[in-house]
């Protein structure tokens, strides 16, 4: 026997949701253990951005920088250099792993005796206008003086061969990290609108 009509349910006080969250709390990227410590939004171009006074944040186990970045490098993408405590000597080691979706390949590499942590991509002036590259930079165990500080970075770019990048780095020094500096790799400047947010993670 075919169904010829549908009638309303006897259930009352129905609540209809337009979202699959269905009444659940919305996702908030900051957890209870994450604290916003500082934020820099460039109102003019800058050759570098430094978070200093990190020794005041020893209550946190790790630090994280969440950023959207663009430089004035002429190409479609630049790369970021990051170093700590003003140390630009050959005291870092790094590793990178990049997947390029449009080309279906994976590239990896490693280097020692470097002057900075890994080289994640950031948007260059030759890229899509007014677009910025997202980046997450984790500085792990930054105040622990019994081990070398390490960093990990995640970046990606739909314009540049649809890439997803993962980088890691090691600072060959057991001193506590008291400052973190980020700059464009090719003598370039980070441009207006670039934003870097420093978060403490317990």
Phi and psi restraints in degrees (value plus and minus 20) as a CYANA .aco file:
   2 UNK   PHI     -99.4   -59.4
   2 UNK   PSI     133.8   173.8
   3 UNK   PHI    -103.8   -63.8
   3 UNK   PSI     104.9   144.9
   4 UNK   PHI    -123.1   -83.1
   4 UNK   PSI     -40.3    -0.3
   5 UNK   PHI    -177.5  -137.5
   5 UNK   PSI     140.5   180.5
   6 UNK   PHI    -140.8  -100.8
   6 UNK   PSI     115.1   155.1
   7 UNK   PHI    -133.0   -93.0
   7 UNK   PSI     141.3   181.3
   8 UNK   PHI     -88.3   -48.3
   8 UNK   PSI     131.4   171.4
   9 UNK   PHI     -92.8   -52.8
   9 UNK   PSI     137.8   177.8
  10 UNK   PHI     -98.6   -58.6
  10 UNK   PSI     -27.9    12.1
  11 UNK   PHI     -86.8   -46.8
  11 UNK   PSI     122.3   162.3
  12 UNK   PHI    -139.4   -99.4
  12 UNK   PSI     146.7   186.7
  13 UNK   PHI      39.3    79.3
  13 UNK   PSI      16.0    56.0
  14 UNK   PHI     -85.3   -45.3
  14 UNK   PSI     125.5   165.5
  15 UNK   PHI    -139.0   -99.0
  15 UNK   PSI     103.5   143.5
  16 UNK   PHI    -125.4   -85.4
  16 UNK   PSI     117.0   157.0
  17 UNK   PHI    -138.5   -98.5
  17 UNK   PSI     119.7   159.7
  18 UNK   PHI    -108.6   -68.6
  18 UNK   PSI     -30.8     9.2
  19 UNK   PHI    -134.1   -94.1
  19 UNK   PSI     129.3   169.3
  20 UNK   PHI     -90.5   -50.5
  20 UNK   PSI     -27.8    12.2
  21 UNK   PHI     -84.7   -44.7
  21 UNK   PSI     -46.8    -6.8
  22 UNK   PHI      27.0    67.0
  22 UNK   PSI      30.7    70.7
  23 UNK   PHI      71.6   111.6
  23 UNK   PSI     -28.2    11.8
  24 UNK   PHI     -91.5   -51.5
  24 UNK   PSI     139.8   179.8
  25 UNK   PHI     -84.5   -44.5
  25 UNK   PSI     122.1   162.1
  26 UNK   PHI     -87.3   -47.3
  26 UNK   PSI     132.4   172.4
  27 UNK   PHI     -91.1   -51.1
  27 UNK   PSI     108.5   148.5
  28 UNK   PHI    -141.1  -101.1
  28 UNK   PSI     101.1   141.1
  29 UNK   PHI     -83.5   -43.5
  29 UNK   PSI     -44.4    -4.4
  30 UNK   PHI    -104.5   -64.5
  30 UNK   PSI     110.7   150.7
  31 UNK   PHI    -115.8   -75.8
  31 UNK   PSI     155.8   195.8
  32 UNK   PHI     -82.4   -42.4
  32 UNK   PSI     -42.4    -2.4
  33 UNK   PHI    -112.4   -72.4
  33 UNK   PSI     -20.6    19.4
  34 UNK   PHI    -121.7   -81.7
  34 UNK   PSI     111.8   151.8
  35 UNK   PHI    -146.8  -106.8
  35 UNK   PSI     113.0   153.0
  36 UNK   PHI     -93.0   -53.0
  36 UNK   PSI     100.8   140.8
  37 UNK   PHI    -123.8   -83.8
  37 UNK   PSI     -57.5   -17.5
  38 UNK   PHI    -184.0  -144.0
  38 UNK   PSI     135.0   175.0
  39 UNK   PHI    -165.7  -125.7
  39 UNK   PSI     117.8   157.8
  40 UNK   PHI    -144.3  -104.3
  40 UNK   PSI     102.8   142.8
  41 UNK   PHI    -139.2   -99.2
  41 UNK   PSI      97.6   137.6
  42 UNK   PHI     -92.6   -52.6
  42 UNK   PSI     107.7   147.7
  43 UNK   PHI    -121.0   -81.0
  43 UNK   PSI     -24.6    15.4
  44 UNK   PHI    -173.8  -133.8
  44 UNK   PSI     142.9   182.9
  45 UNK   PHI     -84.0   -44.0
  45 UNK   PSI     128.3   168.3
  46 UNK   PHI    -161.8  -121.8
  46 UNK   PSI     119.4   159.4
  47 UNK   PHI     -91.9   -51.9
  47 UNK   PSI     -45.5    -5.5
  48 UNK   PHI    -179.0  -139.0
  48 UNK   PSI     140.4   180.4
  49 UNK   PHI    -146.2  -106.2
  49 UNK   PSI     108.6   148.6
  50 UNK   PHI    -142.0  -102.0
  50 UNK   PSI     109.0   149.0
  51 UNK   PHI    -116.9   -76.9
  51 UNK   PSI      94.2   134.2
  52 UNK   PHI    -130.9   -90.9
  52 UNK   PSI     155.3   195.3
  53 UNK   PHI      47.4    87.4
  53 UNK   PSI       7.4    47.4
  54 UNK   PHI     -88.2   -48.2
  54 UNK   PSI     -35.9     4.1
  55 UNK   PHI     -84.0   -44.0
  55 UNK   PSI     -35.1     4.9
  56 UNK   PHI    -100.0   -60.0
  56 UNK   PSI     -25.4    14.6
  57 UNK   PHI    -131.1   -91.1
  57 UNK   PSI      11.6    51.6
  58 UNK   PHI     -90.9   -50.9
  58 UNK   PSI     -27.6    12.4
  59 UNK   PHI     -89.5   -49.5
  59 UNK   PSI     -34.5     5.5
  60 UNK   PHI    -122.4   -82.4
  60 UNK   PSI     124.7   164.7
  61 UNK   PHI     -99.7   -59.7
  61 UNK   PSI     -61.3   -21.3
  62 UNK   PHI    -150.6  -110.6
  62 UNK   PSI     140.8   180.8
  63 UNK   PHI    -141.0  -101.0
  63 UNK   PSI     128.8   168.8
  64 UNK   PHI    -155.9  -115.9
  64 UNK   PSI     117.7   157.7
  65 UNK   PHI    -131.0   -91.0
  65 UNK   PSI     104.1   144.1
  66 UNK   PHI    -129.7   -89.7
  66 UNK   PSI      99.5   139.5
  67 UNK   PHI    -157.2  -117.2
  67 UNK   PSI     134.7   174.7
  68 UNK   PHI    -145.8  -105.8
  68 UNK   PSI     105.0   145.0
  69 UNK   PHI    -154.0  -114.0
  69 UNK   PSI     127.6   167.6
  70 UNK   PHI    -168.5  -128.5
  70 UNK   PSI     120.5   160.5
  71 UNK   PHI    -137.2   -97.2
  71 UNK   PSI     153.7   193.7
  72 UNK   PHI    -114.8   -74.8
  72 UNK   PSI      -3.6    36.4
  73 UNK   PHI     -81.8   -41.8
  73 UNK   PSI     120.0   160.0
  74 UNK   PHI     -86.9   -46.9
  74 UNK   PSI     -46.6    -6.6
  75 UNK   PHI     -96.6   -56.6
  75 UNK   PSI     156.7   196.7
  76 UNK   PHI     -92.8   -52.8
  76 UNK   PSI     -44.4    -4.4
  77 UNK   PHI    -163.3  -123.3
  77 UNK   PSI     122.1   162.1
  78 UNK   PHI    -129.1   -89.1
  78 UNK   PSI    -199.7  -159.7
  79 UNK   PHI    -148.6  -108.6
  79 UNK   PSI     133.9   173.9
  80 UNK   PHI    -117.5   -77.5
  80 UNK   PSI     116.8   156.8
  81 UNK   PHI    -128.3   -88.3
  81 UNK   PSI     114.5   154.5
  82 UNK   PHI    -152.3  -112.3
  82 UNK   PSI     115.4   155.4
  83 UNK   PHI    -164.3  -124.3
  83 UNK   PSI     143.5   183.5
  84 UNK   PHI    -140.4  -100.4
  84 UNK   PSI     134.2   174.2
  85 UNK   PHI      32.0    72.0
  85 UNK   PSI       8.7    48.7
  86 UNK   PHI      48.8    88.8
  86 UNK   PSI      -8.9    31.1
  87 UNK   PHI    -105.4   -65.4
  87 UNK   PSI      88.1   128.1
  88 UNK   PHI    -133.8   -93.8
  88 UNK   PSI       3.4    43.4
  89 UNK   PHI     -98.5   -58.5
  89 UNK   PSI     157.1   197.1
  90 UNK   PHI    -101.1   -61.1
  90 UNK   PSI      42.8    82.8
  91 UNK   PHI    -140.6  -100.6
  91 UNK   PSI       4.2    44.2
  92 UNK   PHI    -149.8  -109.8
  92 UNK   PSI     131.6   171.6
  93 UNK   PHI    -145.5  -105.5
  93 UNK   PSI     131.5   171.5
  94 UNK   PHI    -167.5  -127.5
  94 UNK   PSI     139.6   179.6
  95 UNK   PHI    -161.3  -121.3
  95 UNK   PSI     125.9   165.9
  96 UNK   PHI    -156.6  -116.6
  96 UNK   PSI     129.2   169.2
  97 UNK   PHI    -160.4  -120.4
  97 UNK   PSI      99.8   139.8
  98 UNK   PHI    -147.2  -107.2
  98 UNK   PSI     109.0   149.0
  99 UNK   PHI    -128.3   -88.3
  99 UNK   PSI     109.7   149.7
 100 UNK   PHI    -133.0   -93.0
 100 UNK   PSI      84.9   124.9
 101 UNK   PHI     -83.3   -43.3
 101 UNK   PSI     -61.6   -21.6
 102 UNK   PHI     -89.5   -49.5
 102 UNK   PSI     -43.0    -3.0
 103 UNK   PHI    -127.2   -87.2
 103 UNK   PSI     -28.2    11.8
 104 UNK   PHI      46.1    86.1
 104 UNK   PSI       9.9    49.9
 105 UNK   PHI    -148.2  -108.2
 105 UNK   PSI     146.1   186.1
 106 UNK   PHI    -147.1  -107.1
 106 UNK   PSI     113.4   153.4
 107 UNK   PHI    -140.0  -100.0
 107 UNK   PSI     115.4   155.4
 108 UNK   PHI    -155.4  -115.4
 108 UNK   PSI     139.7   179.7
 109 UNK   PHI    -189.1  -149.1
 109 UNK   PSI     146.2   186.2
 110 UNK   PHI    -171.1  -131.1
 110 UNK   PSI     133.5   173.5
 111 UNK   PHI    -168.3  -128.3
 111 UNK   PSI     129.2   169.2
 112 UNK   PHI    -137.5   -97.5
 112 UNK   PSI     155.2   195.2
 113 UNK   PHI      32.7    72.7
 113 UNK   PSI      27.1    67.1
 114 UNK   PHI    -119.6   -79.6
 114 UNK   PSI     145.6   185.6
 115 UNK   PHI    -122.8   -82.8
 115 UNK   PSI      -7.4    32.6
 116 UNK   PHI    -187.7  -147.7
 116 UNK   PSI     146.6   186.6
 117 UNK   PHI     -89.9   -49.9
 117 UNK   PSI    -189.4  -149.4
 118 UNK   PHI     -74.4   -34.4
 118 UNK   PSI     153.4   193.4
 119 UNK   PHI    -136.9   -96.9
 119 UNK   PSI      48.0    88.0
 120 UNK   PHI     -89.5   -49.5
 120 UNK   PSI     129.0   169.0
 121 UNK   PHI     -93.9   -53.9
 121 UNK   PSI     128.1   168.1
 122 UNK   PHI    -153.5  -113.5
 122 UNK   PSI     140.0   180.0
 123 UNK   PHI     -89.2   -49.2
 123 UNK   PSI     116.8   156.8
 124 UNK   PHI    -121.8   -81.8
 124 UNK   PSI     151.2   191.2
 125 UNK   PHI     -84.8   -44.8
 125 UNK   PSI     -44.2    -4.2
 126 UNK   PHI    -102.3   -62.3
 126 UNK   PSI     -20.8    19.2
 127 UNK   PHI    -102.7   -62.7
 127 UNK   PSI    -195.3  -155.3
 128 UNK   PHI     -74.2   -34.2
 128 UNK   PSI     112.4   152.4
 129 UNK   PHI     -78.0   -38.0
 129 UNK   PSI     118.8   158.8
 130 UNK   PHI      41.9    81.9
 130 UNK   PSI       0.5    40.5
 131 UNK   PHI    -124.0   -84.0
 131 UNK   PSI     128.5   168.5
 132 UNK   PHI    -149.0  -109.0
 132 UNK   PSI     127.2   167.2
 133 UNK   PHI    -109.9   -69.9
 133 UNK   PSI     107.4   147.4
 134 UNK   PHI     -97.3   -57.3
 134 UNK   PSI     127.0   167.0
 135 UNK   PHI    -170.5  -130.5
 135 UNK   PSI     117.8   157.8
 136 UNK   PHI    -140.6  -100.6
 136 UNK   PSI     105.7   145.7
 137 UNK   PHI    -143.9  -103.9
 137 UNK   PSI      96.1   136.1
 138 UNK   PHI    -124.2   -84.2
 138 UNK   PSI     107.3   147.3
 139 UNK   PHI    -129.0   -89.0
 139 UNK   PSI      89.1   129.1
 140 UNK   PHI    -115.8   -75.8
 140 UNK   PSI     119.2   159.2
 141 UNK   PHI      30.3    70.3
 141 UNK   PSI      24.3    64.3
 142 UNK   PHI     -86.3   -46.3
 142 UNK   PSI     -43.9    -3.9
 143 UNK   PHI    -125.3   -85.3
 143 UNK   PSI     -16.9    23.1
 144 UNK   PHI     -99.7   -59.7
 144 UNK   PSI      99.2   139.2
 145 UNK   PHI    -115.2   -75.2
 145 UNK   PSI      -9.5    30.5
 146 UNK   PHI    -123.1   -83.1
 146 UNK   PSI     -17.8    22.2
 147 UNK   PHI    -173.7  -133.7
 147 UNK   PSI     144.5   184.5
 148 UNK   PHI     -93.4   -53.4
 148 UNK   PSI     120.8   160.8
 149 UNK   PHI     -96.4   -56.4
 149 UNK   PSI     121.6   161.6
 150 UNK   PHI    -144.0  -104.0
 150 UNK   PSI     140.5   180.5
 151 UNK   PHI    -156.7  -116.7
 151 UNK   PSI     132.1   172.1
 152 UNK   PHI    -156.4  -116.4
 152 UNK   PSI     126.5   166.5
 153 UNK   PHI    -156.3  -116.3
 153 UNK   PSI     121.1   161.1
 154 UNK   PHI    -148.1  -108.1
 154 UNK   PSI     110.6   150.6
 155 UNK   PHI    -165.8  -125.8
 155 UNK   PSI     148.1   188.1
 156 UNK   PHI    -187.2  -147.2
 156 UNK   PSI     137.8   177.8
 157 UNK   PHI    -172.4  -132.4
 157 UNK   PSI      96.4   136.4
 158 UNK   PHI     -90.5   -50.5
 158 UNK   PSI     -46.7    -6.7
 159 UNK   PHI     -95.4   -55.4
 159 UNK   PSI     -60.5   -20.5
 160 UNK   PHI    -111.7   -71.7
 160 UNK   PSI      59.3    99.3
 161 UNK   PHI      40.7    80.7
 161 UNK   PSI       1.9    41.9
 162 UNK   PHI      32.8    72.8
 162 UNK   PSI      39.0    79.0
 163 UNK   PHI    -113.5   -73.5
 163 UNK   PSI     128.6   168.6
 164 UNK   PHI    -146.2  -106.2
 164 UNK   PSI     109.2   149.2
 165 UNK   PHI    -142.9  -102.9
 165 UNK   PSI     119.6   159.6
 166 UNK   PHI    -148.1  -108.1
 166 UNK   PSI     109.1   149.1
 167 UNK   PHI    -149.5  -109.5
 167 UNK   PSI     131.8   171.8
 168 UNK   PHI    -158.4  -118.4
 168 UNK   PSI     134.8   174.8
 169 UNK   PHI    -169.6  -129.6
 169 UNK   PSI     139.1   179.1
 170 UNK   PHI    -153.7  -113.7
 170 UNK   PSI     111.2   151.2
 171 UNK   PHI    -118.0   -78.0
 171 UNK   PSI      99.6   139.6
 172 UNK   PHI    -102.6   -62.6
 172 UNK   PSI      43.8    83.8
 173 UNK   PHI    -180.5  -140.5
 173 UNK   PSI     117.4   157.4
 174 UNK   PHI    -115.2   -75.2
 174 UNK   PSI     -16.7    23.3
 175 UNK   PHI     -82.8   -42.8
 175 UNK   PSI     130.9   170.9
 176 UNK   PHI     -85.5   -45.5
 176 UNK   PSI     122.7   162.7
 177 UNK   PHI    -101.2   -61.2
 177 UNK   PSI     105.3   145.3
 178 UNK   PHI    -135.1   -95.1
 178 UNK   PSI     -32.4     7.6
 179 UNK   PHI    -171.4  -131.4
 179 UNK   PSI     131.8   171.8
 180 UNK   PHI    -153.2  -113.2
 180 UNK   PSI     106.1   146.1
 181 UNK   PHI    -138.6   -98.6
 181 UNK   PSI     117.9   157.9
 182 UNK   PHI    -147.4  -107.4
 182 UNK   PSI     118.6   158.6
 183 UNK   PHI    -173.4  -133.4
 183 UNK   PSI     137.5   177.5
 184 UNK   PHI     -87.4   -47.4
 184 UNK   PSI     130.3   170.3
 185 UNK   PHI     -97.6   -57.6
 185 UNK   PSI     -53.9   -13.9
 186 UNK   PHI    -120.8   -80.8
 186 UNK   PSI      21.3    61.3
 187 UNK   PHI      46.9    86.9
 187 UNK   PSI       5.8    45.8
 188 UNK   PHI    -118.7   -78.7
 188 UNK   PSI     156.0   196.0
 189 UNK   PHI    -135.7   -95.7
 189 UNK   PSI     125.2   165.2
 190 UNK   PHI     -95.2   -55.2
 190 UNK   PSI     116.2   156.2
 191 UNK   PHI    -119.0   -79.0
 191 UNK   PSI     148.7   188.7
 192 UNK   PHI     -70.5   -30.5
 192 UNK   PSI     116.0   156.0
 193 UNK   PHI      76.8   116.8
 193 UNK   PSI     -37.3     2.7
 194 UNK   PHI     -82.5   -42.5
 194 UNK   PSI     117.8   157.8
 195 UNK   PHI    -152.6  -112.6
 195 UNK   PSI     115.3   155.3
 196 UNK   PHI    -150.4  -110.4
 196 UNK   PSI     105.3   145.3
 197 UNK   PHI    -136.7   -96.7
 197 UNK   PSI     103.8   143.8
 198 UNK   PHI    -116.1   -76.1
 198 UNK   PSI     106.6   146.6
 199 UNK   PHI    -144.3  -104.3
 199 UNK   PSI     117.9   157.9
 200 UNK   PHI    -116.7   -76.7
 200 UNK   PSI     115.5   155.5
 201 UNK   PHI    -141.3  -101.3
 201 UNK   PSI     101.7   141.7
